[in-house]
Amino acid sequence: MAKKSRTYERFIEKVKEISYLNQALSMLRWDQETYMPPGTVNDRAKQVALLSGIVHERMTSKAMGRMLAELKKDRSLDEDQAVNVREFARDFKRATALPAALVKELSETESYSLDAWGKARKEMNYKKFEPWLDKTINLKCKVAEHIGYKDQPYDALLEEYEPMMPTKDVEAILTPFRKKLVPLVAKISKAAKEARVDESFLTGDFNVEAQRIFFTEIVKDMGYDFERGRLDVTTHPFTIGEALDVRITTRYNEKDLRPGLFSCIHEAGHGLYEQGTLAKNYHTPMGVAQSLGIHESQSRLWENVVGRGMPFWKYYLPRMQKAFPALCRVPLDLWHKAINMVRPSFIRVEADEVTYNLHILLRFELEREILEGKVKISEVPAVWNERMEKYLGIVPPDDVQGCLQDVHWAFGLVGYFPTYTLGNLLAAQLYDKVQTEMPGVEYGFAKGKFAPLLGWLRQKIHQHGRRYMYLDLCRKVTGSTIDEDHFINYLKKKYGPLFGVQL
Amino acid sequence: MAKKSRTYERFIEKVKEISYLNQALSMLRWDQETYMPPGTVNDRAKQVALLSGIVHERMTSKAMGRMLAELKKDRSLDEDQAVNVREFARDFKRATALPAALVKELSETESYSLDAWGKARKEMNYKKFEPWLDKTINLKCKVAEHIGYKDQPYDALLEEYEPMMPTKDVEAILTPFRKKLVPLVAKISKAAKEARVDESFLTGDFNVEAQRIFFTEIVKDMGYDFERGRLDVTTHPFTIGEALDVRITTRYNEKDLRPGLFSCIHEAGHGLYEQGTLAKNYHTPMGVAQSLGIHESQSRLWENVVGRGMPFWKYYLPRMQKAFPALCRVPLDLWHKAINMVRPSFIRVEADEVTYNLHILLRFELEREILEGKVKISEVPAVWNERMEKYLGIVPPDDVQGCLQDVHWAFGLVGYFPTYTLGNLLAAQLYDKVQTEMPGVEYGFAKGKFAPLLGWLRQKIHQHGRRYMYLDLCRKVTGSTIDEDHFINYLKKKYGPLFGVQL
């Protein structure tokens, strides 16, 4: 243990205070999406703005700047302490980089833009959103200039969600991936179609309370700790909080088990990551999850690799049949096939794991083309549709099922999308490693036992908090850099036999 | 409208910010009692402590002191503005009066004391709590010295809950009240006993979800606004929040409708008061409820005068019988008698409205005797039991049913109890006025119509926020000072006919 630096102690005290205030903010956001009375919206906005202001003030204070400057040079810090300084310094840099006027304009634009996006969707009229998307992109370019970048403006935006991951590195991963994926998607979806799988039982009447009870059991079995977490209902599922309070949400569909089921498993995957940091590091960067790409690797590993796998359903199908007797005659292999159906579709969040990444790649490419001026804002719908046809072979009948489907751009989230695919790729690569180090781990899934997998993830990933970046982590844990072939092979191995096709 | 004072504008801006932060704190407290995962306790305590510290800092800042000093002399303020200055100045004075070390000692003592109280109850051993009660009382004496008082230390404690209400004034009301109440309680409870009312139907199996639905309807009928409120479950029912977010809670007993039913009506009474301030005054003293005594007058008026009255049940009994078919053979007059049963009992919160105030008077007297050193801490159980025998004719079999029953003293709430009785007295006096100004208002209750009553309360009380103190308000609204005879006569008029006794 390093000798204790007085400055470090003061620094960590301030960092923890900021974390507690951020937790209070998370709480207010959680409440807003779950239980808040509808008429409270304006008051809540004021509370959040005020508290965010207090957090921003504390994060960017001169005293904080001085402490960071001193600590960056302090060679007496141990490794964990150095990580805390490095990571908080990055947050500090981003928080101080933007002039107050730009921050204000961004947040004002955000609410008008969200409103316009809603109207555009309602009226199926992209033109209503176009000027706001234009403004958002312009502001995001300004943000990039203030943050600074090496190669291209997109770098500065991407790094907010995926630190130390330049655009060209992401491109170097995703472009060859796309080239392999497009023909694979075509083959698998053709075979899936020809398999004429009976999917009729997937829709019906499924009591919501019975869903809640059953999904809660699954989430508990996975290891999600309800002593310091909750599962509630929101329109869009999410995970929020850290340390002793990590809450997940889902939505239930009375006619279809899948949305609730897989969003529960997905969010619990996120939740397990946040719950898996070490107690001694709580409320410091070492005690929270790193980037979105790593986060998504956890949620996707549980949702797709585990939760859509045969062993998982060997255990859970009989249990589900007890909870929902209408399913009692569905054989295991048919159920497994039906929940793994592959077909090109318009809506990203409803896409299967095979086609999903093409939705992302389309957005990743389009975002950069817009930023570089290669695609004009007015051309977005046309380019979107053309690319959909090229990658997935289908053309959205309208923009609500096309370029107006995601809230991200209206919300100012540019550079966010690629982290979904980075997560999917990492999940596959991690799982290959899991199988090497713990052969037969999936036999446990068939008994509802996930502790070995969770233990492995805890040890290799969760406990490290923000110690490693995406690529570091990948190398450290799997022994090599990210490689899309793990995911490609995962698809081939799973979907070839499933739909009887040579891949 | 007064000309706008620059200082006043700045002042109100700061006052509103403090209100928003306090609302965020209320939210955290609400969450803690309703949905917070159990393992989060320690983190939540840190969040609350930090945010409370920020609020305290802002409330007591030098700038705030300077603004208040200037505004107190500003003759250009209109009446509402002057109320805001006067009321915030009182909050400021209390907040600045206590040295930080004392505040810290109080809050530390509070948690140890609560813990000791819990243990003492579990082990039925007052001795475990005795040293902590002693310490609490000593600290409260110190608080009183710092706050300052005219006649006696109790003044300084009482004014936290009931401003501008000296102990001797409360005594001048409550002592004659007790002298009239003790013999009345004896007469009524004797008659009630002799009436041999069948109460068997009050206990049974009452589905909790059906309770929730039925009570929610009642609360809605009363006028409680769910657009800016909620009804949830907690161990101890309470009302929290202000302005656009006023939440109430209740508890359901599967075996007995009464706890849930009457706590819903009671808390909705509190909630209506907070929801009844004027939107233009939100987040300022003019936009929140005044003292606990006034607050309790509202909750008690709804709970007892309205909710335990015959007209109310004329409307709701048939509805309740639909929701709970087991009650379908209970005649209205029997139901009305059963829910108004009077009998001396040990536990304050379970007491009927006739005996209830004797529980309070006992505590009010005992608190002052302890503060004055007339009763030693070690003598509390004996004095308690002796007083119970004198006032109610019964002796608690143990201290859990005696002096250990309330959390208040463990929590440091000394001077709080008398506000319950002040509320009861005011409720009766207000209702007499209601009946003078709107004769036959109760015929509306028999049709589930409460808008005239609520409108009256809104206009006379709610809209004024913190404009009037307890006695001012009473005089302003009823035309005379508080007079216990309104309550005494209310009891005589209701319970004489009910149990066939001349009172």
Interface residues (C-beta under 8 A of the other chain):
Chain A: E17 Y20 L21 Q23 A24 M27 L28 D31 Y35 M36 P37 P38 G39 T40 N42 D43 R44 K46 Q47 L50 L51 I54 D225 F226 E227 R228 G229 R230 D232 A243 L244 D245 R247 Y282
Chain B: E17 Y20 L21 Q23 A24 M27 L28 D31 Y35 M36 P37 P38 G39 T40 N42 D43 R44 K46 Q47 L50 L51 I54 D225 F226 E227 R228 G229 R230 D232 A243 L244 D245 R247 Y282
